[in-house]
Amino acid sequence: MTLILKQVFAFLKMLNSETGHHSLAAGIATGFVLGFSPLLSLQSLLVLICIFAFRIQMGAALVAAFFFAFIGYLLDPVFNAVGGAILEMDSLQGLFTTLYNMPIVPLTRFNNSIVMGEGVLTIILSPIVYFVSLHLILKYRETVVARFKTTKFWKAIQATSLFKWYYSYDKLFGS
């Protein structure tokens, strides 16, 4: 539980900083894929490996996965229709038979119409989610954070000794 909270706080801290906008956008896009894919599947494992292997903000991915998991349940009829249409294509039956007879590929559960629809739509939409979230992060920083830093409340907090101590501690040791 503390690992999740630590990642969420790191996400919020990075969201309000001036760096790492690509890492945050990649985290939201991978959270999009992770939230729509089945929990215990090969796709989820592959996405988690990508999160750990590349510089992807894990807090953003976890928050986005939590958010998109709820949306995924609402979109199940759409995923079922798309996946069913793909699985019923006569031209792909030979490919699906070959894939199903391979040793590891059936663990993806691609023969389920909802899983197939989720997989196809997340592959198509994840670059769009990346660029939209990148744009929204930059706009958020330009408007909300810049405006908050000019308020009297923020200037009063910056004047406290606790804030100065935390700022120097964070500068030395980071998080």
N, C-alpha and C positions, 0 to 999 in steps of 0.2 A: 504494500500500500504506500509506503514512504517513497519507493522508487517512482511510482506513478505521480505522486504529488510533487516530487522533486522535478520530474520532467515537465509537468504542467507549469510550475513556477519558472523553470528555465525557458519555456515557450513564451510565457507572458513577459519575462524580462527581455528576451530577444525581440519580441514583437515591438516593444517600446524603445529598443536601442536603435542605433543608426547603421548597424551591420547585419549581415546574415539574411538578407531578404530572399536570396535564392535558396538557401537552406530551408527557410520556413516554407516557401512555396513548394519545394520538393517534398517536404514533410506533409503538407496538406494534400498534395497529389498522391503520395503513397498511402496516406490515411484514407483517401477516397477509394483506392483499390483494396486496401485492407478491410475497410468497413463493408464493402459490397461482397467480398469473397467469403466463402464459408470459413468458420472459425478454425476448425481442425482439418486443414487440407494442405495439399502441397503448394497451392498458390499462396496461402498465408505464410508458410515457411519461407518461400522464395522472397516475398515482400519483406519479411523480417530480416532475412539475410542481407537484402539490399539496404535496409535502414542501417544495419550495423556496419556494412562494408563501405558505404559511401557517406559523405558528409551531409546526412539528412537529419534534420532536427526531430528527435524522437518524441518530444512533447507535442509538437505540432501534428505528428503522425498519429499519436494516441488520441488526442482531442478530436482530430478529424475522423478517425476510425469510429470513435464513439458516436459522433454526430451522424456520420453517413450510414452507420448500421441501422439506425432508426428509419432513415429515409429508404434504405434498402428493403425493409419490410413493407413499406408502402408501395414500392415499385415492383414488388414480386410479380404481379400480373403482367407488367410490361416485359420483365425479364423472361417470364414463362413464354410469352408470345414470340419474342425474338429468338430465344433458344430453341423452342419447338420448331420454328420455321427453318432454322439452320440445321437442326438434327434430322429433319425430314427431307432435306434436299437429296435427291437421287444421285447427283454427281459427287457428293461427299461420302456416300455410304462405304465405299471401299477404303477411304482414308480413316473413317471412324472405326471400321472393323480392324484395320491394321494397328491403330493406336490402342484399341482396347485389348489387343493381344500382346502388347508390349509389357515388360515387367513393372515399370513404375508409373506409367501414364494413367492407368485407371484410378490411382490415388487422387487425381485431380477431380474426379467425379464429373468429368466432362459430359457423360451420357445423361446427366440430369438436365432437363430443359432450363430450369431456373439458373443453375450454375453456368451453363453455356451462355445464356443471355447476359448474365452478370459479367462474365469474362469478356465477351465480345464488346459490350458497351463500355466497360471500364478501360479496355485497351484503346478504344476509339476516343473516349472522353477525357482520359487522364491528361493529355497535353493541354487540352482546353482548360481543365481545372487548374493546371500549373500556371498558365499565363493569366488567367482571371485572378487567381489568388495573389500572384506577384503584383499585378496592377492594384488590387485592393490593399495589399500591405503597404505599398508605396504611397497610395492616397491616404491611408490611415495615418501614416507617419507625417505626411505633409500637413494634414489638417488637424487631426485630433491631438496628436502628441505635441506638435508645435504650439497649438493654442493652449494646451494644458500647462506647458512650461512657462507661459507668460502670465499665468494667474498669480494672484497674491498668495493663495493657498500654497502653491508649489514653492514660491520664493520663501515663505515662512518655514516650510519644512526643510528647505535647503539650509536655512540659517541655524538649525538646531545642531547641537553637538552630537546627537545620536546619528543624524544623517552623515555628518562629516566623518565620524568614526566608521560607519558602514561603508562609505565611499572609499576611504583609505584601506579598509580591510578587504573590500572587493577588488580593489586595484592590486593589492599585494598577492592575495591568495586566489581570487577568482572563484567561480563556482562550477 
